[in-house]
Each structure stands twice: as C-alpha cells, then as structure tokens.
Amino acid sequence: MSCEDNLRKFSSLQLLNFCIGFFGLQFAWQMRIILSGPLTESLGASPLLYGLIWLAGPVTGIVVQPIIGALSDNTFTKFGRRIPYLFLGALFGAIGLILLPKSGLLSSLFPQNRPDWLALFIASIFIWIIDACVNAAQGPYRALIPDNIQKSQHAIANSYLSFAIGLGSVVAAGTAPALKWAFGYQMSVDAQFTMAGLAFILGMLWTCMTFRESVPNKEAMIEMKLEAKKSASKSFFQNVKEFLSTDPEIGKICMIQFFTWIGLMSLLIFFTQYVVHILYQIPNTADLAPNIVDTFQAKQIEAQNFSSICFAFFNLVCFIVAIPIAKMAEINGNKRVHAISLLLMALSYLLIACLPNKVTVFASMGLAGIGWASTLALPFAMLSKYIKEGTEGSAMGIFNIFISAPQVLVCTLLAWFINTSVFKMGEYTNNHWDYAFLFGAFMLIVSAFITISIKEKEEN
C-alpha cells in the first residue's frame, strides 16, 4: 500500500524552512573547497598530494552515501528515519571543520622528534572526516523529499535545495571579502573554518528541530520495513543491480549524472588554473627560479581574485534561477528544461575555451550557473518517480555513485592529460588548461542527448 496519500503539500515558506539545513551543509562544503588548498599547501602539500587528499570527496561519496542511505532506510526512531543521520553528520563534520586549521597546533602536542609531515597527515584526516560527514548528511537529506513530499512537488523541492546550495556558496565565499571591503577586517583562516562549522551544525539543528518526518499508516509502515530489510539483506552489488533494473529509464538518469559530473568537475577543479595560466597568461611556475616566480606574484593574486568573483557569479545565478527552473519544469517537463540547461552550460564551456577574455569568461560562468542549478535539482526529481517506498535512502546513496565516480576520473585521467599537454609561451612553458572545457563541453552535450531520450514517468 502506498503512503503517497498521507504526504502533505508544502507551502513556499515550508520549503524554504526545509532547505535551511542544506544551506548550512553547503556553506561548510564550500568553505572546505575554498580554504583547504591554501591550508594544506602551507603545511607542505604538493599539488599531486593535494589532489590525492581532494579525492576524499568522491571516494567518501562512493562508499559512505550508499551505506548511510541503506542504514537510514532501516532506521525507525521517535526522531524519524533520516533526522539522526543529519544531526550526527553535522555534529562530527562541524568538529572536523573547527579543528582542521588547528592541525599544526595539534601536531605540536606530540614529542619533539615528530616527523615534518605529521601536521599535514592530521589535516588530511580532518578533511576526510569532513567529507565523510557531509556525505553522511547529504544522502538522507535528499531522501527526505520522496519520504515526505508529494511527487508533484519533487522538482520544486529539489530546486529549493539548489537555491540553498547557491545561496550557501555565495555567502560562504563572500563573507570574508565583504568584511574586508566594508570594515577593513580580514577574517583568519581559523575564524572562517569555525564559521563554517557553526553554520553546518546550527543550520542542520534547525532542520532537525522544525522538520517533522511523515508517519505512514500502519500497513505502509509494515511494507516499508519489509522492503528496507529485504534491501539490507542483499549485497551492495545486488542492490545496485536491482536499482538499475527497476526501470530502463533509471539507467539513463544515472548516465545523465555520470556524464554531467565529468563536465561539471572539469570546471570546478580546473577553472582557477585556466584563469591563471590561459586567461592571465601566467606560465607554469613550478620549475622557475624563485626570483622569476616573484615577478608574477601580483598578477597571480589578481587572477585568483577574478576566479573567485567568477565562482561567486556562477553560484549567484544558481541561487537566482533555481526556483524558476523548477516552475518551468512543472510546465514543460523535467527532461526538456534539463536538456536545454545542459546545452547552455556546454555553450558556456566552448566560449570559455575559445574566447579567453574577461568579459566572455565572466558572462559564461553566469550561463554555466543555469546548468548547475538544473543539475542540482531535476535529475533527482526525475529519479524520485521510480524509487520504491522504504528504499529512498539506499536509492539516493547508489545514485550518488554516478556523481562521485566521474570526479575520480576527472582529477586523475583528465589531470594527467592536461599535464602532458604542454606548449611554449615565449621562453616559458604552460599547459592547455583550456582542454578541460572542450572535453567538459563534449560530456555535457552527450548528457543532454541522453536526457532528451528519456521517457519520463507520468504522475499517477
């Protein structure tokens, strides 16, 4: 027996309240992305080592989300099925964020003959803890939508989460620069990580205290428990196989995510390097003498600032268009709106790669923000129509594999390809960072064509 009839319809205010915890989660995640590089570099991390540390996100996404998702399907407490995982993920994630910048101090507590790499090792552990906790909270949070919200509102509910992601990213990236600009106060790295930890735990606490999970009727509860136990008794690979075989369209939706996230990570990982080396024409400084590197320092700071502004615009557009995209999807269908959004993002990549000037790059990042907003909402809305009741957490965890696995490919194979693509810049050398956008555009176009081919399930 379906418990769809017991699900209430959410107002706009209730949907805004629902996404506050996700705002805190994204605030924490964005701060980890922005600051973990400079922090680990100051502790002695090479670019390659930082890349390996950065794998914490996709690897924990592949491992943690399916496990936590399955566990949350089998959790029935007076606090709810998903709420305990939201709270515990935020609690330990916040602790990791607050302690991460103190890695050097913590290493000093060990004996005087401690190895030089100890502080970096401690920082790496905290980064993996943070990423694992973000993933532990994210899957069950997404599962709250099919658990508690009517199918007709799934697209708009996921778009409210996109809205929270965009807003959280903008606020996280902009708080310290805004304080510096308005009051001349520069927040320390320690203070910014503490702010991120507080945003994570306070935002999630708000959701845990104000959001009430729907209680299904007795017959539906029995059916959900049986389905959850049946899923738990199977191996991980059996669950994946069953998930994909439920309907042919599920496999297509997973492939949409797979190719889309190859394209997305081509931007998220390599955009700053593109700005520094292609847009600002700064050569590869790794093998240059320190006195030559110093001549490029001011220009490199300018390039990094421009990259930050572009990322802020990218997330601002995501924040602005997230809810309108959901409204258009309700009228025109998820697949049509998502396919157009992906093609617009592919176009922005081609413009970035082929027309490297500030105006074009800045405008293209705004255009890419439309695809970002759609990716954070509409594939989840399409998938939610096929999820069996009682397996929502497991399904979201398995679906996340098709987000995380492409990230591993991008930060290894694509990074290797760019590393081998060297060209001369006068007397110096450089790498073709622009190839990341040509490759990413192709992946997004493939994803758009798969999206068009989907036979989207109609509402009952």
TORTOR-371247 format. One record per residue (C-alpha): x, y, z; residue number from 1. Coordinates in Angstrom, 2 decimals, padded with zeros to 5 digits. Example, Ala and Ser with C-alpha at 12.3 -4.5 7.8 and 13.67 -1.06 7.14 Angstrom:
! residues 2
     east    north       up  num
   012.30  -004.50   007.80    1
   013.67  -001.06   007.14    2
This chain:
! residues 460
     east    north       up  num
   000.00   000.00   000.00    1
   001.37   003.43  -000.96    2
   001.69   006.14   001.64    3
   001.63   008.88  -001.02    4
  -001.88   009.86   000.10    5
  -000.55   010.63   003.60    6
   002.04   013.09   002.32    7
   001.20   016.74   002.77    8
   001.65   019.52   000.23    9
   004.32   022.03   001.25   10
   003.93   025.79   001.00   11
   006.74   028.01  -000.27   12
   007.54   029.04   003.31   13
   007.71   025.42   004.43   14
   010.03   024.56   001.54   15
   012.29   027.48   002.47   16
   012.38   026.22   006.05   17
   013.12   022.70   004.78   18
   016.30   023.79   002.97   19
   017.93   025.73   005.86   20
   019.94   022.68   006.93   21
   021.15   022.21   003.37   22
   022.26   025.86   003.35   23
   024.47   025.08   006.36   24
   025.78   021.91   004.72   25
   026.71   023.75   001.52   26
   028.24   026.64   003.47   27
   030.56   024.14   005.16   28
   031.35   022.30   001.93   29
   032.13   025.50   000.00   30
   034.45   026.74   002.74   31
   036.26   023.40   002.73   32
   036.74   023.72  -001.06   33
   037.96   027.33  -000.90   34
   040.35   027.08   002.04   35
   041.64   023.51   002.22   36
   044.07   024.06  -000.68   37
   045.94   027.03   000.81   38
   045.83   025.41   004.24   39
   047.35   022.09   003.16   40
   049.86   023.87   000.93   41
   051.07   025.86   003.94   42
   051.63   022.52   005.69   43
   053.78   021.23   002.83   44
   051.36   019.56   000.41   45
   052.48   019.35  -003.21   46
   049.84   019.75  -005.98   47
   049.83   015.98  -006.54   48
   049.43   015.26  -002.83   49
   046.64   017.80  -002.54   50
   044.95   016.10  -005.48   51
   045.07   012.80  -003.61   52
   043.70   014.49  -000.50   53
   040.95   016.06  -002.64   54
   039.83   012.55  -003.60   55
   038.26   012.45  -000.12   56
   035.05   013.90  -001.57   57
   034.32   011.42  -004.36   58
   035.70   008.39  -002.52   59
   033.62   009.00   000.60   60
   030.67   009.75  -001.68   61
   031.01   006.35  -003.32   62
   031.46   004.50  -000.01   63
   029.60   006.49   002.65   64
   026.38   007.60   000.95   65
   025.19   004.11  -000.12   66
   025.97   002.69   003.34   67
   024.34   005.55   005.27   68
   021.43   005.58   002.84   69
   020.76   001.89   003.42   70
   021.12   002.31   007.19   71
   018.67   005.20   007.24   72
   016.14   003.07   005.33   73
   016.30   000.62   008.25   74
   016.17   003.27   010.98   75
   012.83   003.82   012.72   76
   013.12   006.06   015.78   77
   010.94   008.59   017.57   78
   013.15   011.30   015.98   79
   012.49   009.96   012.47   80
   014.31   007.84   009.89   81
   016.70   010.43   008.42   82
   016.98   013.10   011.15   83
   019.51   011.18   013.33   84
   021.94   010.99   010.38   85
   021.54   014.68   009.61   86
   022.37   015.61   013.19   87
   025.31   013.22   013.66   88
   026.80   014.10   010.29   89
   026.62   017.82   011.07   90
   027.97   017.37   014.61   91
   031.12   015.46   013.66   92
   031.53   017.49   010.47   93
   031.45   020.73   012.47   94
   034.07   019.37   014.88   95
   036.28   018.48   011.91   96
   035.89   021.94   010.39   97
   036.78   023.70   013.64   98
   039.83   021.50   014.29   99
   041.18   021.39   010.71  100
   043.04   024.75   010.82  101
   044.49   023.74   014.19  102
   046.33   020.73   012.67  103
   049.72   022.38   013.15  104
   048.94   023.14   016.78  105
   047.70   019.60   017.37  106
   050.88   018.13   015.85  107
   052.92   020.14   018.36  108
   051.36   018.12   021.18  109
   053.39   015.11   020.05  110
   057.06   014.55   021.06  111
   059.70   016.94   019.73  112
   061.07   014.38   017.25  113
   057.74   014.23   015.42  114
   058.02   013.92   011.59  115
   057.60   017.02   009.40  116
   054.58   015.51   007.67  117
   052.57   014.97   010.87  118
   050.60   018.24   010.67  119
   049.67   017.56   007.05  120
   048.66   014.00   007.97  121
   046.38   015.31   010.74  122
   044.86   017.88   008.35  123
   044.24   015.12   005.80  124
   042.39   013.07   008.39  125
   040.14   016.03   009.25  126
   039.42   016.66   005.54  127
   038.37   013.04   005.07  128
   036.21   013.26   008.21  129
   034.54   016.45   006.94  130
   033.84   014.97   003.51  131
   032.52   011.73   005.01  132
   030.18   013.69   007.32  133
   028.92   015.90   004.51  134
   028.11   012.78   002.50  135
   026.55   011.10   005.55  136
   024.14   014.02   005.94  137
   023.54   014.73   002.26  138
   022.05   011.38   001.19  139
   019.45   011.14   003.97  140
   018.62   014.83   003.44  141
   017.82   014.18  -000.22  142
   015.79   011.13   000.83  143
   013.53   013.36   002.95  144
   011.92   014.59  -000.28  145
   010.46   011.28  -001.55  146
   009.77   010.32   002.08  147
   007.70   013.36   002.97  148
   006.72   015.43  -000.06  149
   004.15   014.64  -002.74  150
   005.58   013.55  -006.11  151
   004.06   016.56  -007.83  152
   006.36   018.77  -005.70  153
   009.59   016.80  -006.06  154
   011.02   019.09  -008.75  155
   010.26   022.25  -006.78  156
   011.57   020.73  -003.52  157
   014.87   019.73  -005.15  158
   015.09   023.19  -006.68  159
   014.76   024.74  -003.24  160
   017.80   022.66  -002.30  161
   019.56   024.09  -005.38  162
   018.52   027.52  -004.11  163
   020.13   026.70  -000.74  164
   023.29   025.41  -002.42  165
   023.67   028.59  -004.48  166
   022.98   030.88  -001.52  167
   025.23   028.90   000.83  168
   028.09   029.00  -001.67  169
   027.75   032.74  -002.27  170
   027.59   033.59   001.44  171
   030.50   031.29   002.29  172
   032.69   032.71  -000.47  173
   031.65   036.30   000.07  174
   031.62   036.80   003.86  175
   035.35   037.31   004.41  176
   035.87   039.55   001.32  177
   032.78   041.58   002.25  178
   034.05   042.19   005.80  179
   037.42   043.21   004.40  180
   035.82   045.60   001.90  181
   033.25   047.11   004.29  182
   035.16   047.24   007.58  183
   038.80   046.55   006.73  184
   038.67   043.39   008.83  185
   040.36   040.29   007.41  186
   039.00   037.06   008.86  187
   041.67   034.49   009.68  188
   041.51   031.03   008.11  189
   040.81   029.66   011.59  190
   037.84   032.01   012.03  191
   036.41   031.13   008.62  192
   036.55   027.40   009.33  193
   034.91   027.99   012.71  194
   032.18   029.99   010.98  195
   031.65   027.09   008.55  196
   031.41   024.58   011.38  197
   028.84   026.70   013.21  198
   026.81   027.20   010.02  199
   026.78   023.43   009.44  200
   025.64   022.40   012.92  201
   023.23   025.31   013.52  202
   021.58   025.00   010.11  203
   021.14   021.27   010.49  204
   019.92   021.63   014.08  205
   017.22   023.99   012.83  206
   016.05   021.42   010.29  207
   016.17   018.61   012.85  208
   014.04   020.60   015.31  209
   011.50   022.11   012.88  210
   011.03   019.42   010.23  211
   008.71   016.57   011.13  212
   009.01   013.43   009.07  213
   005.68   012.00   007.87  214
   004.40   008.99   009.78  215
   002.96   006.43   007.32  216
  -000.12   004.41   008.17  217
   000.33   001.01   009.79  218
   000.06  -001.00   006.56  219
   002.53   001.26   004.74  220
   004.94   001.14   007.69  221
   004.96  -002.68   007.64  222
   005.55  -002.67   003.89  223
   008.38  -000.12   004.20  224
   010.10  -002.13   006.94  225
   009.87  -005.30   004.88  226
   011.29  -003.54   001.82  227
   014.10  -001.99   003.85  228
   015.00  -005.34   005.47  229
   014.89  -007.05   002.09  230
   017.29  -004.42   000.72  231
   019.59  -004.71   003.75  232
   019.83  -008.49   003.39  233
   021.28  -008.16  -000.11  234
   024.84  -007.34  -001.04  235
   025.73  -003.87  -002.21  236
   026.13  -005.05  -005.81  237
   022.79  -006.83  -005.72  238
   021.13  -003.60  -004.58  239
   022.84  -001.65  -007.35  240
   021.76  -004.23  -009.94  241
   018.18  -004.24  -008.67  242
   018.10  -000.44  -008.53  243
   019.21  -000.16  -012.17  244
   016.90  -002.95  -013.36  245
   013.76  -001.45  -011.77  246
   013.13   000.53  -014.95  247
   015.25   001.18  -018.07  248
   014.92   004.91  -017.54  249
   016.80   004.74  -014.21  250
   019.94   003.66  -016.04  251
   019.55   006.63  -018.38  252
   019.16   009.04  -015.47  253
   022.31   007.59  -013.89  254
   024.20   008.07  -017.16  255
   022.96   011.66  -017.30  256
   024.57   012.27  -013.91  257
   027.74   010.40  -014.87  258
   028.48   012.46  -017.98  259
   027.19   015.70  -016.44  260
   029.51   015.42  -013.46  261
   032.51   014.74  -015.67  262
   031.65   018.05  -017.33  263
   030.97   019.85  -014.06  264
   034.18   018.74  -012.38  265
   036.14   019.87  -015.44  266
   035.09   023.36  -014.39  267
   035.13   023.06  -010.61  268
   038.63   021.59  -010.45  269
   040.40   023.38  -013.31  270
   038.73   026.79  -013.70  271
   041.11   028.69  -011.41  272
   044.14   027.19  -013.17  273
   042.60   028.14  -016.51  274
   042.17   031.74  -015.36  275
   045.73   031.95  -014.02  276
   047.52   030.30  -016.93  277
   045.32   030.84  -020.01  278
   043.31   034.00  -019.31  279
   046.10   035.86  -017.47  280
   048.90   034.21  -019.47  281
   050.96   033.28  -016.42  282
   053.37   030.44  -017.31  283
   053.87   027.25  -015.36  284
   055.88   028.49  -012.37  285
   056.69   025.09  -010.85  286
   060.15   024.88  -012.45  287
   061.02   028.58  -012.42  288
   063.56   030.21  -010.14  289
   062.04   032.00  -007.09  290
   063.10   035.45  -008.34  291
   061.22   034.86  -011.62  292
   058.17   033.49  -009.82  293
   058.08   036.68  -007.72  294
   057.62   038.77  -010.88  295
   054.29   037.02  -011.49  296
   053.02   037.20  -007.89  297
   050.87   040.33  -008.18  298
   049.36   039.12  -011.45  299
   048.64   035.71  -009.95  300
   046.79   037.24  -006.98  301
   044.74   039.30  -009.44  302
   043.92   036.15  -011.42  303
   042.88   034.24  -008.31  304
   040.63   037.11  -007.22  305
   038.99   037.17  -010.65  306
   038.42   033.42  -010.42  307
   036.72   033.88  -007.02  308
   034.45   036.58  -008.46  309
   033.50   034.29  -011.35  310
   032.68   031.44  -008.97  311
   030.56   033.79  -006.86  312
   028.64   034.84  -010.01  313
   028.28   031.18  -011.02  314
   026.66   030.35  -007.68  315
   024.64   033.57  -007.59  316
   022.98   032.66  -010.89  317
   022.29   029.18  -009.50  318
   020.66   030.82  -006.47  319
   018.52   033.13  -008.63  320
   017.29   030.64  -011.24  321
   016.87   027.53  -009.03  322
   013.18   028.03  -008.27  323
   012.20   029.46  -011.71  324
   013.77   026.35  -013.31  325
   011.53   024.15  -011.17  326
   008.48   026.18  -012.18  327
   009.39   025.79  -015.86  328
   009.94   022.05  -015.32  329
   006.45   021.72  -013.84  330
   005.01   023.26  -017.01  331
   007.31   021.86  -019.71  332
   008.63   018.66  -018.13  333
   011.87   017.95  -016.30  334
   013.73   016.46  -019.25  335
   013.16   019.35  -021.65  336
   014.26   022.01  -019.18  337
   017.27   019.97  -018.04  338
   018.44   019.21  -021.59  339
   018.32   022.92  -022.51  340
   020.17   023.84  -019.31  341
   022.92   021.32  -020.09  342
   023.29   022.64  -023.64  343
   023.58   026.20  -022.31  344
   026.30   025.03  -019.94  345
   028.12   023.30  -022.82  346
   027.93   026.53  -024.80  347
   029.45   028.43  -021.88  348
   032.36   025.97  -021.79  349
   033.02   026.42  -025.51  350
   033.02   030.20  -025.08  351
   035.48   029.94  -022.18  352
   037.82   027.68  -024.18  353
   037.65   029.56  -027.49  354
   037.27   033.22  -026.41  355
   039.60   033.76  -023.43  356
   038.81   037.33  -022.35  357
   037.46   038.57  -019.02  358
   034.04   039.70  -020.21  359
   033.32   036.46  -022.06  360
   034.60   034.26  -019.24  361
   032.63   036.13  -016.56  362
   029.41   036.04  -018.60  363
   029.96   032.37  -019.46  364
   030.25   031.46  -015.79  365
   026.83   033.01  -015.25  366
   025.47   030.96  -018.15  367
   027.03   027.83  -016.65  368
   025.22   028.61  -013.38  369
   021.91   027.77  -015.11  370
   023.13   024.25  -015.82  371
   024.46   024.00  -012.27  372
   021.04   024.87  -010.80  373
   019.29   022.36  -013.04  374
   021.79   019.57  -012.27  375
   021.27   020.02  -008.54  376
   017.52   019.52  -008.86  377
   015.96   017.98  -011.96  378
   017.80   014.62  -012.19  379
   016.78   013.97  -008.58  380
   013.19   014.92  -009.42  381
   013.20   012.52  -012.40  382
   014.70   009.70  -010.33  383
   012.33   010.10  -007.38  384
   009.41   008.90  -009.52  385
   010.98   005.44  -009.75  386
   012.08   004.89  -006.12  387
   010.33   002.16  -004.14  388
   008.91   003.21  -000.81  389
   011.22   002.12   002.00  390
   014.38   002.31  -000.13  391
   014.70   006.08  -000.59  392
   017.97   006.42   001.34  393
   019.58   003.43  -000.39  394
   018.48   004.72  -003.79  395
   019.93   008.18  -003.19  396
   023.17   006.61  -001.95  397
   023.51   004.44  -005.06  398
   022.60   007.39  -007.28  399
   025.44   009.35  -005.69  400
   027.93   006.81  -007.08  401
   027.19   008.22  -010.52  402
   028.10   011.67  -009.18  403
   031.23   010.64  -007.29  404
   032.84   008.17  -009.71  405
   033.21   010.76  -012.52  406
   035.02   013.06  -010.10  407
   037.70   010.43  -009.60  408
   038.17   010.18  -013.37  409
   038.47   013.94  -013.80  410
   041.02   014.53  -011.05  411
   043.17   011.65  -012.26  412
   042.88   010.91  -016.00  413
   041.90   014.39  -017.22  414
   044.51   015.94  -014.93  415
   047.13   013.59  -016.40  416
   046.09   014.56  -019.96  417
   046.40   018.28  -019.20  418
   049.74   017.64  -017.52  419
   051.05   016.09  -020.77  420
   049.60   018.87  -022.97  421
   052.47   021.37  -022.80  422
   053.09   024.36  -025.09  423
   055.69   027.10  -025.26  424
   054.83   030.61  -024.03  425
   057.79   032.68  -025.14  426
   060.72   031.43  -023.12  427
   058.45   029.66  -020.64  428
   056.12   026.63  -020.77  429
   052.44   026.27  -020.00  430
   049.70   023.65  -020.03  431
   046.50   023.53  -022.06  432
   044.05   024.06  -019.21  433
   041.51   025.09  -021.86  434
   041.28   021.44  -022.95  435
   039.32   020.76  -019.76  436
   036.47   022.91  -021.10  437
   036.47   021.39  -024.59  438
   036.31   017.94  -023.01  439
   033.69   019.07  -020.48  440
   031.50   020.60  -023.20  441
   031.50   017.31  -025.11  442
   030.46   015.40  -021.97  443
   027.61   017.85  -021.29  444
   026.33   017.52  -024.87  445
   026.32   013.72  -024.51  446
   024.38   014.11  -021.25  447
   021.85   016.44  -022.91  448
   021.13   013.93  -025.68  449
   020.61   011.15  -023.13  450
   018.23   013.45  -021.27  451
   016.16   014.03  -024.40  452
   015.87   010.26  -024.93  453
   014.24   009.63  -021.54  454
   010.62   008.54  -021.41  455
   009.75   010.47  -018.30  456
   007.35   008.73  -015.94  457
   004.00   010.42  -015.64  458
   002.41   011.20  -012.28  459
  -000.29   008.81  -011.13  460
